[in-house]
Amino acid sequence: MATTDSAAAPEADLKRTPLHDLHVALGARMVPFAGYEMPVQYPAGILTEHLHTRAAAGLFDVSHMGQAWLIGPDHATTARALEALVPSNMVELGRGKQRYTVLLNAEGGIVDDLMVTRPVSEDDDGRLFLVVNASRKDVDYPLIEAALPEGVRLEIIEDRALIAVQGPEAVAAVAQHAPEAADLAFMSAAWMDFDGIRCHVSRSGYTGEDGVEMSVPAEAAEAIVKALLADERVKPIGLGARDSLRLEAGLCLYGHDLDESTSPVEGDITFILQKRRREEGGFPGAARVQGELAAGPARKRVGLKLEGRAPAREGAEIRVPGGSEAIGTVTSGGFAPTLGQPIAMGYVAAAHSAPGTKLALIVRGKELEATVTTMPFVEHRYVRAAKA
């Protein structure tokens, strides 16, 4: 799942992805997003785009994300350099495998979340492929570079686009042009040819559906997207449906559900901490993270299902029913098209985080009834292994 966030820039300063002209030609409504002019929706509308992705295949332009190589003399050296910044086990990351992790600050807060991939080929030993959030590039890259030991360097990629194809028909549609895509297992990646164009393809995404993310040459991006959109199963999808899909999947949006004050334990993403890292520490903020793992955090990210039809948006207070004091705050919220009801995520005091707990979300001074629920709201449909 490549991640994204919503910080915007003044309109005059907005950058454009290699697919900008195609978005306009397809009738997209363009908006400022993370410093770029990006499509929020196409003429079919957010609801239709959301449901199409769940039923077939949606194509997303995520070229605003940051792509970079971390390069050292061998895998162990490069992986340990990265382990000085993240709490995940990178040394034991297998060839062709991908891992979701976070950059941490000295207080154990999350500077950004990112994807890390180790290439399959022995010729690429010592290289790790990073994908970071768009508006955090200017924060992440200097942070990483300042921490690198001699012999390890960061190489920022400026000449590639990033395309996500998500949904139950996504891999089959991509495999019409890149047959090796069908052989990928979830959270694995490989270089392959798409109609003769060399691409880096991972079986991952940000919707809870099966699918791939493709790093492609910028100059070939439009041709690749047009080839995919020629398949009736594939439709272009904007940022609006991307957000509702990831919310249903219970996936965090940096700058909203995660930020520099939030620890991985509070954010309920402790799966990023493999056993060795939990025990050894050695990453920024380890004392806080290990302490919260042992004693539990003071607050925790939870999922919330709301009664009625009215949604609660980011910033809404969370209280006990009838209470006057906030016990938490909504960080993401909206209507879930797949479920036909409003849902939200937010942080609450740990004592109120158990599934089944009744809470009240304050919207325009009124209480909206909500119940803490397990996530994801909509079951993930990742394909864990490639088809035989």
N, C-alpha and C positions, 0 to 999 in steps of 0.2 A: 504494500500500500504506500504509494508515494503520497506524502502529506502536503497541506497547503494552509495558508492563512489569509486574513482579510485586510491587512493594512493597505491603505490607499495612498497615492501621491497626487500632488496638484496635476490637473489635467494636461497642462503644457509640458510636463516632465514625463509623461507616460511613455513607456517603452512598448514595442510591438513584437509579438512572436512571429516566426516565419510563416505562420498560418493566418495572419491577420486579414489579408485580402480575401482569402477563401471564406473566412467567417462572415465578412461583409457581404460577399456574393451570395452566401447561403441565407442571408436575411437576419443575421444575429443582431440582437441588441447588445451593444458594447458598453462596458462600464469600467471605471477605474478599479483595479484590484491588485494589491501587492506591488504597486509601482508600474503595472502594465495595463494596457487596454485589452480587456478580455470579454468573451461572450458570456452573458449571464443566462440567455435563453435564445432559442430559435423560434420561428413562427408557430411551431406546433405547441409551444408552451411548456412550462416546467412540469406540470402534472403528467402530460403525455410523455415527455422525455424520461421522467422518473420511471413510469410504468413500463415503458419500452425497454429500458435497461434491465429491469427485473425479468422481462419476458424474453428478450432476444439479445441485442448487443448495442451498447452505447459507446460512442467515440468521443473522447475528451482531449482537448489540447491542454497539456500541462507543461508546456515549454517554458513557462515562467519560472519553474523550479530550478534550483541550482544543481549543476552536474559537475563533478570534479573527480580526479584521480588522486589518491594518496599513494605515493611511490617510494619504496625503499629497496634495500638490497635483497631482501628475502621476506617471505610471509611473516615469520615470527617477529622480525624487527619492526615491520610496518604495523602489524596487529598490536604489538605491545605499545607502540607509539599512540595508537588510537585508544587503547585501553586506559591510557593516562587521562583521557577526557570523557570516556563513556563507561557505564557500569556493566556492559555486556561482555561475554567471553568471545573475543575476536580471534584469539590464538587458535582455538579449536574449530573455527568456522571452516567447513569443508569446501573443497573446490566446487565452483558452480552454485554455491549456496548464498542465500540472502538473509539478512537479519535486520529487524527493526530495533532501533536503540535511541538514546537521547544524549545530547551534550549537557553536562552538568556544570554549575558554577560551584564556588567554594562552599556555599551554604547548602548544597544539595538540591538547588532549584534547577528547573529545566530551561536551558538556553534555547534549545530547539530539539525537535525530533527529526530523525533522518533514517534513510535506508542505506545499508552497507552490503556490497556484494563482492565476493571473492571470485575472480574469473576461473573458468574451467582449465584453461591451458597452462601447462607448466611454463610456457614461454612468458606468461604474465605473472609468474611467481614474484611476490613482493608488491603487487598492485591491489588496491582496494577501490572499488567504484562507489562514490558517495552521491546521494541525492538529498538535497536539503530544501527547506522552505524558501519561497521566493523572497519575501521581505526580510529574511534573516541572513541572506547571503553576506551582507556587509558586516554582520556581527560574527557569523560562524567562521568565515574564511580567516580573518585576522586572529581569532581565538585559536583556531587549529594551528595556524602557521607559527604563532608565538610559542606553542608548546612542543613543537617537533624537535626531536634530537637531530644531531648532525647525521647526514646521510639519508634522511627521510624528507620528502618535499611534497607540497600540495600543488597539483597542476589543474587549474580551473579550465573547464571546457566551455568555450564560447560559440562553437560552430555546429552544435547539434540541437535538434528539437526533441521533445519528449511527448509521446502519444500514449494514451491509455485506452484500451478497448475492454469493456466490462460487460458481463452478462452471461447467461447460460449458453449462448451461441457465439460468444466472443472468440474463443480459441479456435473453433471450427472455421470461423470466417477468416481469421488471420492465417490459419494453416493452408488455406487455398493458395496463398502466396508464399508462405514460409512453412513448409510441411514439418520442420523440426519443432515448431512451437507446440505441436500436439504431444511431443515427447517430454515436455517439461513438467516437473512436479511443482506443487505449491512452494513458493519461496525458493525457487531455483532459477538460474539464468544461464544464458549462453549467447554467443555470437552466431548469427545465421543470416542467410540471404533472403530478402523479401523482394521477389521479382528481380533478383540480381543485385539488389542494393544491400550492402553490409549493415546490419542492425544489431544492437544489443537488446535482447528480449528477456524479460523476467516474468514469471507467472505470479503476479501479485496485483494489488490494486487497493482502492480506497472506497469500495462500495459494499463490501461483504459478499459480492458475487465472484464467480470464477472470472478469470481474465488475464490480460497481460499489460505490461508497460513496455514501450519500445523507445529506446534512444536511437535516433536516426539522424543522418546528415541533414543539416538545415536546408540545403538546396534541394533535397529530395523529399522533404516533408509533405509538400502539397501533392506531389504525385502519389505518394503512399496513401495519404488520406483519401484522395479521389478514388483510388483503386478499391479501398475498403468501403467507401460510401456507395460504390456501384453495386454492392451486395445489398439486397433488400433487407437483410437482417440487421444491417448496421445503420444507425442514425446518429447525427451530431447531437451532442449533449452539452449544455452550458453549466455555468457555475451554480445556478439555482438548484438544479436537480442533483448536481454533485454533492451539494450540502445536505439536501434531504436524504439522499441515499446513505451518506456516511453517518448521519445522525441515527437513522434506523439501524445501522450496523453497530452503533455504540462506539464509533471511532472518534478519537479526539481531534480537535482543530486547534493548532497552535495559536496562541494569542487570545484564546477564549477558554478552552478546557485545560490547557497547559500553559504555564508561563514561568518566569524566573523565580517566582515564590513557591511554586508547586513542586513537591518531590514525587518521584515515581511511585512511592507507596501511597501517598494521598491520591494520586491520579489513577490508582488501581491498575497500573501497568507493570506489576512486579514480575511478570513473565519475562521481561527483558533482562532480569538478573539471574544468570545461571549460577549453579551451586558454588563454583570456585570463586566467583566474584563476590557473592554474598558473604562467603567465609573470609576471603583474603582482604577485601576492600581494595584500597589502592587507587580509588577514583575520587574525583572532587566531591566533597560533601559526604564521604563514606560514613562518617560518624553519625550524622543525622539519619541517613538512609538505613544503616544497620540498626540504629536505635528504634526507628519506627517499625522495622521488620520484627524486632523482638517484642516491643511493647504495644504496637499498634499506633497509628497516626491519630492526631487530635481531630482531624476532619478527613472526609473521604468523598471521592467522586461517586455519584449514584445515578441510576436511571430513574425516571419518573414518568408514569402514565397518568394523564389528566382525565378527569370526568368531563363530559360535555364536549363542545366543539371549539371553545376558545383556547388559543395557544398562549403559553407564557414564553417571553423572549429573554434573551440575555440581560442580566441585571435585575431580574425580578427577585424580590426577597422570598426566602423560604422560612416558614414559621410552623410551629405546632398548631393544629387547628384551634382557633379561638385565641391564640397567643398574640402578644404585642411586640415581642422581641424576635429579631432575625436569628435563625440558627444556621443559615446558609444562604447561598445565592445561586440562581440559575446561570449557567455559562453557555448553554446552547439550547434552543427550543424551537419548535415549529410543528406543523401538521405532518403526520406520517401517512402518505398516500397508500402505502401497502396495508396499513392497519386501519385506516379510516378514522384516526383519532389523534389528538395532540400528544406529543411526547417532549421530554426535556432531559437534559443532564445538568447536574450542578454539584456543588460541594455542600455537605452538611456536617454538623458535629457528629463524631463517630457514634455517639449514643443513639442517633436517629437514622443510622444507615442500613439497618437490617431490612431485607426484602419483606414487603407486607406492611411496613410502617406507613401510617396515614399522616400526610403533611398538607400544608396549605401554601399555595403560591400566590403572592399578592400582585394583582394586575389592576392598575387604575384604582387602587384603594380597596378592591374587592378580593375575597378569598376564592381561589380556584382549588377544588379538591384534587389531591394527587396521591398516588401510592408509589412507594419505593419498589422498584422491580429489578430483576436481574437483567443484565444485558448480554448479548445484543437484543434489541427489541424485535428485529427480524433475523431469523436464523442465518448464519453465514453459510454460504454454499461453495466454499473453496474446494477445489479438487486436490486432495492431499497427495495423490500419486498419479502419474501419467497412465493413460490407458494402455493395456497390454496389446 
